[in-house]
Amino acid sequence: MRLSFIVFIVLYVLIDVYIFRSLKGMGRGLLSYGYLVVSVGILGNLLIQFFVVDDGGGRVLSIPRSYAIGFFMSLLLFKVFFLVLFLGENLIRLIIGGAKKVSDSGADFAVPERRKFVKNLLLGLAAVPFASMLYGMYRGKYNYKVLSYELEFDDLPDAFDGYTITQVSDIHCGSFDNKEKISYGIDLINKQQSDLLLFTGDMVNNRADELDNWMDLFATLSAKDGKYAVLGNHDYGDYYEWNSDEEKKANLEDLKKRERDMGFDLLLNENRFIERDGQRLALLGVENWGGGHFIKVGDLDKAKENVKPDDFKILMSHDPTHWEEKVIDDPYHFHLTLSGHTHGMQFGIEIPGWIKWSPSKWRYKHWAGIYESDRQFINVNRGFGYLAFPGRVGIWPEITVIKLKKKLA
């Protein structure tokens, strides 16, 4: 058994003992024992899911495992907040006691009692993140938001002034467990009645057969000028323990076929032209090109074949790292790039016009929403689905609608 695992278990037990004693000291005996039962049960379930239950040959992101992770993360947040709040309050009371001793040398050192109101307030504050995580697991992940943007371009062809694009990304259908809720999300996409529907990768978590129960739904997606897709890093099956390279390749080909059967035109370092009134815009799609250890098979030069430098260009590239490292400086000038991948970490705080924060910002420079550089735009979609943690808190599932406008002189 690894030393780090032993240390983790010891810390887990010590924290539970502290919280148990604190709750009992507050006169909440029933709650203290209930907390222990829940804590032991959540940890036990996590260990069983990862060390006892057969993972099906590498299905590391199964739904039961995801929920085990979700419950553990939720309780872990409660533990962290409880420790910070109660230990912090203990420190404040110690300081107050010390200050009184210094100011009155004849008095005995005494730590002020913790008031009942303060006890209840701290306990309530510690419970907020726990409740938020549970909400995210059962409601937040279906709290679909339609985010609309209007982008202006000097060189947009007149025929495409007012042209609308709906972008969806990161479906991760292997995580889904509620067809009624997903059906609602699909209907919401179709209700936008956009000219073009673009999907920017990660249809599955690992395997093509995750689509078995969902193909009929996704096949109903439609747009006036068609629907197009690219692959994301998860679509290549890199996070699954395959029996052979041939099996892995067959899975990828199966996924490609399924996406085409659902009506998507899959762009694999390719391009298409959308024409109106004798004018056109170029739609390009690359395979995944990710920063760091993520797979890099996207070929921008190949995708540009037959595209003229002065064409108005929309690029689909799953990972926004590609935009900052390759696309921005490309001489072809890509007017609009559409990406996903980050999920906004499925956790954060967003109040339009006030705050936009997520741990994702520590990993990605461009992690959610519209960004601009050198008259080139990128939209990083927050994702339609969810992965690993089976929920969303503050960073809600997104359907993006972008209207292209001709900039007036």
N, C-alpha and C positions, 0 to 999 in steps of 0.2 A: 504493500500500500504506500502510495507516495506521501512524502512528508507534508506537502502542501495540502493534500486532502485531509490529513490528520489535523493540521493546524486549523483548517476551515471548520471542521466538525467541532473542535474544542472552542473556537470563537463563537460558533453558532450556539453551543450549549451555554456558554458564559453569558452571552447577550440575553438568551431566554431566561436564565436564572435572574438576571438583573431586572428585566421587565416583569417577570412573575412576582418578584419580591416588591417591586414598586407598586404594581397594581394591588397586591394584597395589602400593602401598607396604606393604600388609599381607601381601604375598606371595601374593595371590590373583589371579594374572594371568588365568587362565581365567575366573574370575568377573567380573573387570573388563571383559573384552571381551564376555562374554555380556550383562552389564548394558547396555553401549552398544548392542548389537544390539536388545535388548528395548526400550530407551528410544526409539531412532530408529524402530523398527517401530510402537510404540504412537502416537507423535506423527504419523508418516506416515499411519497408518490413520485417525486423527482428522481430519486435514486432507483426506484423500481423501473420507471420508464426508460432510463438510460443504461441500467446495468442488469436488468432481469428480463424485461419484455424484448422479444425478438424484433429487431428493427427492419425486418424484411429485406435484408441484404444491403442496407445502407440508406434506408428511408429516414434520414436523421431529422426531418422536419415533418413528421407525421402529426396529425391533429392532436392526439393525446399528449404527445411530447410538447407540442406548442403550448397547450393549456397548462401542463406541468411547469413549464418555464414561466408562463404568465402569472400563475398563482405565486410562484416562488419570488418573482420580481416584485409583485405587489406587496407581499409581506416583508420583503427585504427593505423596501422603501419605508414601510411603517417602522421597522426596527431602527433604521438610520435616523429618521426624524425623531423618534422617541428618545434615542440616546442623546442626540444633539440638544434637544429641547430640555430634557430633564437633567442631564449632566451640566448643561449651561446654567440652568436655574440653580442647581446645587452650588456651582461656582460663585454665582452672584450672592447667594445667601452666606457663603463662607466669607466673601469679601466684606459684606455688610457687618457680619459678626466681628471680623478683624478690625474694621474701622471703628466700631463701638468700643472695642477693647483698647485701641490706641487713644481714642478721645477721652476715655475714662479708665485710667490705669488701675483704679481700685476695683473695677468691676470684673466679674468672672467672664471668661470667654464663652460665648454661647451663640449657636447658630439659630437664627430665627426660624420658627416653624413655617412650613409651607402652607399657605392658605388654601382652603378647599376650592375657592374660585379659581385660583391659579392652577391647581391640580387638574381640574376639569377642563380649563382652557388649554393647557398643554396637551392633555390626552386628545381633545378634539382636534387640535392642530396636527398632531401626529397621525390621526386617522384620515385626514383629508387626502393625502396622496394615495393611500390604500384604497379609499372609496373611488378616487378618480381612475385608478388603474382598473378596478372592477367594472366601472362604467365603460371604460374604453374597450374592455373585452366583450361586453354584451350589447352595447349600444353604439359606442363611438366608432367602431370599425364599419358601421353602416350609415354613418352620418354624412352622406355624400353632399359635397358642395360643388356648385357650378361657379367657376371663377372666370369672369369675362374680361378680356383685354381688347383694346383698340390700338393698333400699331400703324404708324404713318411712315411711308417711304416715298422719297423723291421720284424713284424710277419704277414704281409699280405700274404695270401696264393698265391703261384706262379701263379695259374690259374687266379687270379684277378688282376695281374699286368697290369695296363693300363685301368682298369675298370672305366667307366664314369657314373656319377650320375648327373641328372638335378634336382635341387630343386626349387620348387615354393611355395610361402606362402602368406597368407593373401589376398585372392582374393576379398572378400567383394563385391560380385556381386550385392548386393542391392544398391550400389552406382553408378553402371555403367549406362551410358546414350548414348554410341556410339558403336554400334555393329561392325562397320567397323574397328575401332581402336582396339577393344578387339580381333577381329579376327586376326588382324596383330600380336598381342602379342602371341596368341595361335600358329600361324604359326611359329613364331620365336622360341618358345619352341620346337616344333617338328623338326625344322631344326637342332637342336643340335644333334639329332640322338643318344641320350645316351642309355646306357644299361639299366638304371633304372630311373624311374621318381617318385619323392617323393614330396607329398604336405603336408605341415606342419601346416595346420589348418586355421580356420576362412574363411570358404567358403562363409558364409552369414554375414549380419549385425545382423539380429534377427530371421527372419522367413525362413522356407524351401521354401516357394513359391516365394521367391526372385529369385530362380533358373529357374523359368518358361521360361524366354526368353533366357537362356544361356546354358541349358543342352546339346543342340545339338552341341554347340561349344566345351564345355569341354569334351564331349564324343569323340571328334576327337583326343584328346591328346593320345600319345602312346609312348612306349619304348620297346626295345627288350625283357627285362625280366619283363615287366609289370609296372603298376603304383599303388602306395600305398598312403594312406592318414591317417592322424589323425585328431582329433577334436581340435579346438581352443576355447578360452573362449566365443567368440560371438556365436558359433554354438549351445550353450546350451539354448539360448533364455533368458538369465538372464536380458537383458536390455529392455524387452518388457512387457507391462502390459497385462498379459493373464487373461482370464476370470476364469480359474481354473488351478490347478496343472495338471489335466488330459489333458487339452488342450496343456499345455507346454510340457508334456511328449510325446504327440502325434506328436507335431511339431518336436521334436528331432528324433523320430523314422522315421518320414517322410524324414528328412534330410539324415539320415543314408541310407535309401532305395534309395534316389535319387543319392547319391554319388556312391553307388554300381551299380545302373543302368547306370551310366556314365562310368563304367568300373574300378572304384577304388576298391582296396582291402583295406577296412577300418580296421585299427588295433586299437582295443580297449583294451589296456593293454594286447597285444598279440605279437606274433612273427611269423616270417616266415624265411625259409632258402632258399637262392639263391645258386644253385649248378652249378659247372663247373668242368669237368674233375675229378670227384671224390672228389673235395674239396668244401668247402662251406663258406659262410659268413652269419651271423645272422642279420636279420633286425627286430628291435623291435619298437613298437609304443605304447605310453602311451596316455591316455586321459589327458585333461588339468590339469597341476599342476602349478599354478601361485603364485607369491609372493604377499604379502599384502592381499587385499580383493578379489583377483581373485579366481575363483573356483578351488578346489583341489580334483580331483577325479583320478588323475593319480596314478597308482600302479606299481612301478618299479619292485617289487618282483614278482608280478603276470606276468608281461611281460617277466620276465627272465625264466619262467618255460620251461624246456627241453633245455635251452641254456647252453652249457658247459662254464666254466670259461675261457678256452683257445680258444674259438671260436672268430673269428674276428667279432666285433659287431658295428653295426650302429644303433643309437637310434634316433627316431623321437619324439620330445617333443616340443610343441608349444612355451612355455614361457622359455626364456633363464635363468630365475631365478632358474628354476629347476636344471639346470646344475651346477650352482655355489653352491646351497644349498644342493643338494642330490647326483647328478650323479658323480661329481668329486671324492668324497670320498667313493663311492660304491666299495666294494672289487672286483667286476666283471671286472672292467676296460673297460669302453666304449670308443672304439677307436675314434669314430666320432659321435657327436651329431648334429642334424639339428633342428634349431628353427627359429622362426619369431617373431611375436607379436609386436615388438617395432615400426615398420614402419620407424625407424630413425626419428620419429616425422614428417615425410614427409617434413622436412624443415632443411636446414643446408648448409654447405659448404664442398665440397670434391674435392680436387685436388690431385690425386694419387702421393704419394711420398713427398707431401708438407703439406697438412692440411686435417684433418678429424674432423669435428665438427658439433654437433647438440645439441639442448636442451635436446635431449634424454639421453645424457650422465649424466645429473643430476638426472635421474630417474633409469637408468639401467647401471650396470657396464659393461655389454657386450651388446652392442646395434646395431652393424652392422659389418659384416665381420667375418674374421677368428680370433679365439683366441685359445691359447694353455695353458694347465696346466697339469703337471705330465704326459707328453706324450699323453695327450688326447686333441682332437680338438673339437671345436664347430664352426659352421657357423651360424650366425644370419642373415637371409635373410631380406632385407629391405622391402619386400612385393611387390606383383604384382598390387594390387588395392590401394584404398584409403578410408579414413573414416572421417566423420565429415567435415573437410576442404576438399573440392572437388578438390584437386590439390596436386602438389609436386613442391617444390622449392629446387634445389640443391641436394636433396636426391631422386634419380630417381627410378622408378619401376624396380625391379631386377629379373633376371633369373640367377640362379647360376649353373655353371657347375663345378663339382669336379672330377678330375682324381686321382684315387688311384694308388700309385706307391710303388713297393717293394724297400725298402732302401737297397742300396748295402753295403756289409760288408766293 
